[in-house]
Each structure stands twice: as C-alpha cells, then as structure tokens.
Amino acid sequence: MPPELVAAHRKLDKAVDAAYGKKSFVSEAERVAFLFERYQQLVNRPQPAKETTNAKDSV
C-alpha cells in the first residue's frame, strides 16, 4: 500500500476510535468486530410504530 494511503487509514482509524470513545483496539480485527457489532445493535433496534391515517380524515 502506498505510504500516503497507510497514513490516511491510520488517521481514519484514530477518528473512528475517538468517535466511539475507544483509546485504541488491539488489532484491526477487533476494530472491525466492534463496528459490526455496533451496526447490528443499530439495525436491530425496535422501530417506532407508524401512525396510520384514514384517507377520509385527511380531507
């Protein structure tokens, strides 16, 4: 990998770590596992019930 790309990845990793309140991860695999776990928590949250409107009520 070009050195500029390596540096960009390290900078991004630090930003992600800071955004999630982590000082650092032991490995890249740990970082990815943490992010996927967080993603799963977000997509599996119960969604609020949508309000249904009656068509004749909106006239």
Distance bins in CASP14 RR format, pairs under 12 A and 6 or more apart:
PFRMAT RR
TARGET T0000
AUTHOR 0000-0000-0000
RMODE 2
METHOD distances of the structure
MODEL  1
1 7 0 0 0 0 1 0 0 0 0 0 0
1 8 0 0 0 0 1 0 0 0 0 0 0
1 9 1 0 0 1 0 0 0 0 0 0 0
1 10 0 0 0 0 0 1 0 0 0 0 0
2 8 0 0 0 0 1 0 0 0 0 0 0
2 9 0 0 0 0 0 1 0 0 0 0 0
3 9 0 0 0 0 0 1 0 0 0 0 0
3 10 0 0 0 0 0 1 0 0 0 0 0
4 10 0 0 0 0 0 1 0 0 0 0 0
4 11 0 0 0 0 0 1 0 0 0 0 0
5 11 0 0 0 0 0 1 0 0 0 0 0
5 12 0 0 0 0 0 1 0 0 0 0 0
6 12 0 0 0 0 0 1 0 0 0 0 0
6 13 0 0 0 0 0 1 0 0 0 0 0
7 13 0 0 0 0 0 1 0 0 0 0 0
7 14 0 0 0 0 0 1 0 0 0 0 0
8 14 0 0 0 0 0 1 0 0 0 0 0
8 15 0 0 0 0 0 1 0 0 0 0 0
9 15 0 0 0 0 0 1 0 0 0 0 0
9 16 0 0 0 0 0 1 0 0 0 0 0
9 28 0 0 0 0 1 0 0 0 0 0 0
9 31 0 0 0 0 0 1 0 0 0 0 0
10 16 0 0 0 0 0 1 0 0 0 0 0
10 17 0 0 0 0 0 1 0 0 0 0 0
10 24 0 0 0 0 0 1 0 0 0 0 0
10 28 0 0 0 0 0 1 0 0 0 0 0
10 31 0 0 0 0 0 1 0 0 0 0 0
11 17 0 0 0 0 0 1 0 0 0 0 0
11 18 0 0 0 0 0 1 0 0 0 0 0
12 18 0 0 0 0 0 1 0 0 0 0 0
12 19 0 0 0 0 0 1 0 0 0 0 0
12 28 0 0 0 0 0 1 0 0 0 0 0
12 31 0 0 0 0 0 1 0 0 0 0 0
12 35 0 0 0 0 0 1 0 0 0 0 0
13 19 0 0 0 0 0 1 0 0 0 0 0
13 20 0 0 0 0 0 1 0 0 0 0 0
13 22 0 0 0 0 0 1 0 0 0 0 0
13 23 0 0 0 0 0 1 0 0 0 0 0
13 24 0 0 0 0 1 0 0 0 0 0 0
13 25 0 0 0 0 1 0 0 0 0 0 0
13 27 0 0 0 0 0 1 0 0 0 0 0
13 28 1 0 0 1 0 0 0 0 0 0 0
13 30 0 0 0 0 0 1 0 0 0 0 0
13 31 1 0 0 1 0 0 0 0 0 0 0
13 32 0 0 0 0 0 1 0 0 0 0 0
13 34 0 0 0 0 0 1 0 0 0 0 0
13 35 0 0 0 0 0 1 0 0 0 0 0
14 20 0 0 0 0 0 1 0 0 0 0 0
14 21 0 0 0 0 0 1 0 0 0 0 0
14 22 0 0 0 0 0 1 0 0 0 0 0
14 23 0 0 0 0 0 1 0 0 0 0 0
14 24 0 0 0 0 1 0 0 0 0 0 0
14 25 0 0 0 0 0 1 0 0 0 0 0
14 31 0 0 0 0 0 1 0 0 0 0 0
15 21 0 0 0 0 0 1 0 0 0 0 0
15 22 0 0 0 0 0 1 0 0 0 0 0
15 31 0 0 0 0 0 1 0 0 0 0 0
16 22 0 0 0 0 1 0 0 0 0 0 0
16 24 0 0 0 0 0 1 0 0 0 0 0
16 25 0 0 0 0 1 0 0 0 0 0 0
16 28 0 0 0 0 0 1 0 0 0 0 0
16 31 1 0 0 1 0 0 0 0 0 0 0
16 32 0 0 0 0 0 1 0 0 0 0 0
16 34 0 0 0 0 1 0 0 0 0 0 0
16 35 1 0 0 1 0 0 0 0 0 0 0
16 38 0 0 0 0 0 1 0 0 0 0 0
17 23 1 0 0 1 0 0 0 0 0 0 0
17 24 1 0 1 0 0 0 0 0 0 0 0
17 25 1 0 0 1 0 0 0 0 0 0 0
17 26 0 0 0 0 0 1 0 0 0 0 0
17 28 0 0 0 0 0 1 0 0 0 0 0
17 30 0 0 0 0 0 1 0 0 0 0 0
17 31 1 0 0 1 0 0 0 0 0 0 0
17 34 0 0 0 0 1 0 0 0 0 0 0
17 35 0 0 0 0 0 1 0 0 0 0 0
18 24 0 0 0 0 0 1 0 0 0 0 0
19 31 0 0 0 0 0 1 0 0 0 0 0
19 34 0 0 0 0 0 1 0 0 0 0 0
19 35 0 0 0 0 0 1 0 0 0 0 0
19 38 0 0 0 0 0 1 0 0 0 0 0
20 31 0 0 0 0 1 0 0 0 0 0 0
20 34 1 0 0 1 0 0 0 0 0 0 0
20 35 1 0 0 1 0 0 0 0 0 0 0
20 37 0 0 0 0 0 1 0 0 0 0 0
20 38 1 0 0 1 0 0 0 0 0 0 0
20 39 0 0 0 0 0 1 0 0 0 0 0
20 41 0 0 0 0 0 1 0 0 0 0 0
21 34 0 0 0 0 0 1 0 0 0 0 0
21 38 0 0 0 0 0 1 0 0 0 0 0
22 30 0 0 0 0 1 0 0 0 0 0 0
22 31 0 0 0 0 1 0 0 0 0 0 0
22 34 1 0 0 1 0 0 0 0 0 0 0
22 35 0 0 0 0 0 1 0 0 0 0 0
22 38 0 0 0 0 0 1 0 0 0 0 0
23 31 0 0 0 0 0 1 0 0 0 0 0
24 30 0 0 0 0 1 0 0 0 0 0 0
24 31 0 0 0 0 1 0 0 0 0 0 0
24 34 0 0 0 0 0 1 0 0 0 0 0
25 31 1 0 1 0 0 0 0 0 0 0 0
25 32 0 0 0 0 1 0 0 0 0 0 0
25 33 0 0 0 0 1 0 0 0 0 0 0
25 34 1 0 0 1 0 0 0 0 0 0 0
25 35 0 0 0 0 1 0 0 0 0 0 0
26 32 0 0 0 0 0 1 0 0 0 0 0
26 33 0 0 0 0 0 1 0 0 0 0 0
26 34 0 0 0 0 0 1 0 0 0 0 0
27 33 0 0 0 0 1 0 0 0 0 0 0
27 34 0 0 0 0 0 1 0 0 0 0 0
28 34 0 0 0 0 0 1 0 0 0 0 0
28 35 0 0 0 0 0 1 0 0 0 0 0
29 35 0 0 0 0 0 1 0 0 0 0 0
29 36 0 0 0 0 0 1 0 0 0 0 0
30 36 0 0 0 0 0 1 0 0 0 0 0
30 37 0 0 0 0 0 1 0 0 0 0 0
31 37 0 0 0 0 0 1 0 0 0 0 0
31 38 0 0 0 0 0 1 0 0 0 0 0
32 38 0 0 0 0 0 1 0 0 0 0 0
32 39 0 0 0 0 0 1 0 0 0 0 0
33 39 0 0 0 0 0 1 0 0 0 0 0
33 40 0 0 0 0 0 1 0 0 0 0 0
34 40 0 0 0 0 0 1 0 0 0 0 0
34 41 0 0 0 0 0 1 0 0 0 0 0
35 41 0 0 0 0 0 1 0 0 0 0 0
35 42 0 0 0 0 0 1 0 0 0 0 0
36 42 0 0 0 0 0 1 0 0 0 0 0
36 43 0 0 0 0 0 1 0 0 0 0 0
37 43 0 0 0 0 0 1 0 0 0 0 0
37 44 0 0 0 0 0 1 0 0 0 0 0
38 44 0 0 0 0 0 1 0 0 0 0 0
38 45 0 0 0 0 0 1 0 0 0 0 0
39 45 0 0 0 0 0 1 0 0 0 0 0
51 57 0 0 0 0 0 1 0 0 0 0 0
51 58 0 0 0 0 0 1 0 0 0 0 0
52 58 0 0 0 0 0 1 0 0 0 0 0
53 59 0 0 0 0 0 1 0 0 0 0 0
END
